[in-house]
Amino acid sequence: MAHSPPPIESELPAMTVSRRSFSVSLGTAGLAATMLPAFAQDAVRSSLRVIAYNIYACKGWPKDRTLAKKAVHKQQMADRAALELSLYDPDIINFSESPSEEITLQIAEKLGMNHVRFPSGGNWPGTLLSRFEIIENENTPLGYQRPSKLFTRHWGRATIKQPNGRLLIVHSAHLYPGADPTIRLQEIQAMLASMKKDVEAGHSMLLIGDLNHGPDSEEYKLWIDAGWMDTFAEVGSGEGWTIKADSPDRRIDYVMAIGPIANHITESRPLFEGAFRLNPSDEHSFALSDHLPQMALFGKH
C-alpha cells in the first residue's frame, strides 16, 4: 500500500493548465495537430516517461550561431523545445538552467503540463513539469536555511499524484559544477539526510537532473550506497554520454529511482537525436542545448 509523504509547507504554487486552454493556445500557434493526439492515449497509458534536461536557458547551442540568435530573437525557443519534447510523450520533465519563467510557462502550456519553478541560489533556476497534478512542492527542502555555498544551482522536491492515485516524490536537482567534488559531496550528503524519512517509509521517489558528476565518482557512490538506482546503469546500453550535444563524452545527467518504482524501469537513454543533437558538419546548425536529455521509461506500477 502506498503511504502519503509527510506534509510540508508548499512554498511555490503549482501552475495548472487546462487542456481546453492548451488546445486553444496550440490551435493559435498551429501546433494542435502534432501534439494533441497524445491526450487520447491518457486513458490507456500505464507507463511513466521521465526526461531530465539541462536546457541551457533556451539560448540554443552554440548560442553565438546566427540561426540560434535568430530563433531567440523571433521568440521561437519555447515552441521549438515543446515540439521536440512532445515527440517523446513525456509525463514528467525536469529543466536545469531554466530560462525565464515566462518561457517555461509557455512550454508547460504547449505541452499541457503543470509547472513548478525552483528558484536558484545563484542564476540557474530549475523547473518541474508534469502532466499529472503536483500536490505539493518545496524549494531546497533542508529543514533549515540554505548554506550560502550549497545549492547555488537548484534543488526542489515535489509530490505528484499519478492517475492511479499513487503518490510519487520527485527531486529535481542541479548540483555544483567543476572538478573539485567538495561542494557536491556536501550537497549530496545534505540531500540524502533530507530524503531519509521518505526512503525509510518506502515511498516511490525519483531524482532527476544535472548532477555534474560521472558514474565513476565518489559522489555517484554516495547515491548508490544510499540505495538509489541509476536507471541507465540498470537498463541502458553503451556509454550513455549526455554532454556535449555535438560529440558527447561524459555522463552527468541522470534519472535515478528508489522505492517500488525502481522495480519497473524498462528503458533509459540519452536523446542523441533530432533537435537535441548538433550536426558538427553544418556550421549553421544549432542544438536546443549543450546537454542531451536523459529519458527513462517505467512500466506499470
HUPE-V399719 format. One record per run of one state. SS is the DSSP state (hx for helix, st for strand, lp for the rest). FROM is the first residue (numbers start at 1). TO is the last residue. If there is no record, write none. Layout:
SS;FROM;TO, SS;FROM;TO
This chain:
lp;1;14, st;15;15, lp;16;18, hx;19;29, lp;30;31, hx;32;35, lp;36;36, hx;37;40, lp;41;47, st;48;54, lp;55;55, hx;56;58, lp;59;60, st;61;61, lp;62;65, hx;66;73, lp;74;76, hx;77;86, lp;87;91, st;92;96, lp;97;100, hx;101;111, lp;112;113, st;114;118, lp;119;125, st;126;130, lp;131;132, st;133;139, lp;140;153, st;154;161, lp;162;166, st;167;174, lp;175;181, hx;182;200, lp;201;204, st;205;210, lp;211;217, hx;218;225, lp;226;228, st;229;230, hx;231;235, lp;236;242, st;243;243, lp;244;249, st;250;250, lp;251;252, st;253;258, lp;259;259, hx;260;264, st;265;270, lp;271;273, hx;274;276, lp;277;286, st;287;287, lp;288;290, st;291;291, lp;292;293, st;294;298, lp;299;301
